[in-house]
């Protein structure tokens, strides 16, 4: 795997994103007011979101993770930004 350039310390760990689309997905998921799990029998249960580490999904770390994601977004070159 190539070196990741979207990394930042967060909650005693390393928060990272592969690219802007991954960053968008993480921001959307972590910032959601309500997250409903798909049924256990659902194929969607095995998505990248289902496999996120517990610390990243924890409400206890939500504000810190969102700040970390904003720090990552600030490092994205202008040509690669979508927002």
C-alpha positions as CSV (number, residue, x, y, z in Angstrom):
1,X,0.0,0.0,0.0
2,X,1.4,3.5,-0.8
3,X,2.0,6.0,1.9
4,X,-1.1,7.7,3.0
5,X,-1.0,11.5,2.9
6,X,-4.4,12.0,4.6
7,X,-3.4,11.1,8.2
8,X,-3.7,12.9,11.5
9,X,-3.5,12.0,15.2
10,X,-6.9,11.5,16.7
11,X,-8.1,10.0,20.0
12,X,-4.7,8.5,20.7
13,X,-4.7,6.7,17.3
14,X,-4.1,7.6,13.6
15,X,-7.1,8.8,11.6
16,X,-6.7,8.4,7.9
17,X,-8.5,8.5,4.6
18,X,-7.5,7.1,1.2
19,X,-8.9,10.0,-0.8
20,X,-11.5,12.7,-0.9
21,X,-14.3,10.3,-1.5
22,X,-13.3,8.3,1.5
23,X,-13.0,11.5,3.6
24,X,-16.6,12.4,2.4
25,X,-17.9,9.0,3.5
26,X,-16.3,9.2,6.9
27,X,-17.6,12.7,7.5
28,X,-21.1,11.7,6.5
29,X,-21.1,8.6,8.7
30,X,-19.4,10.1,11.8
31,X,-21.5,13.3,11.6
32,X,-24.8,11.5,11.2
33,X,-27.3,12.1,14.0
34,X,-28.8,8.6,13.6
35,X,-27.0,5.6,12.4
36,X,-29.1,2.5,11.8
37,X,-27.4,-0.8,11.3
38,X,-28.6,-2.9,8.4
39,X,-30.1,-6.3,9.3
40,X,-27.6,-9.1,10.1
41,X,-28.6,-10.9,7.0
42,X,-28.0,-7.9,4.7
43,X,-25.1,-7.9,2.3
44,X,-24.6,-4.2,3.2
45,X,-23.5,-5.4,6.7
46,X,-20.1,-6.1,5.2
47,X,-19.5,-2.6,3.9
48,X,-16.5,-0.5,4.8
49,X,-18.6,1.4,7.3
50,X,-19.5,-1.8,9.2
51,X,-15.7,-2.5,9.5
52,X,-14.7,0.8,10.9
53,X,-13.0,0.6,14.3
54,X,-15.1,1.0,17.4
55,X,-13.2,4.1,18.6
56,X,-14.0,5.9,15.3
57,X,-17.7,5.1,15.6
58,X,-18.0,5.9,19.3
59,X,-20.1,8.9,20.3
60,X,-17.5,9.6,22.9
61,X,-15.0,10.5,20.2
62,X,-17.4,12.0,17.7
63,X,-16.4,15.6,18.1
64,X,-12.7,14.8,18.1
65,X,-13.0,12.6,15.0
66,X,-15.0,15.3,13.2
67,X,-12.2,17.9,14.1
68,X,-9.6,15.4,12.7
69,X,-11.6,14.9,9.5
70,X,-11.7,18.7,9.1
71,X,-7.9,18.9,9.6
72,X,-7.6,16.2,6.9
73,X,-9.9,18.1,4.5
74,X,-7.8,21.3,5.0
75,X,-4.7,19.4,3.7
76,X,-6.4,18.4,0.4
77,X,-5.0,20.4,-2.5
78,X,-7.5,22.8,-4.1
79,X,-7.7,20.8,-7.3
80,X,-8.8,17.6,-5.5
81,X,-11.5,19.2,-3.3
82,X,-15.1,18.6,-3.9
83,X,-16.6,20.9,-1.3
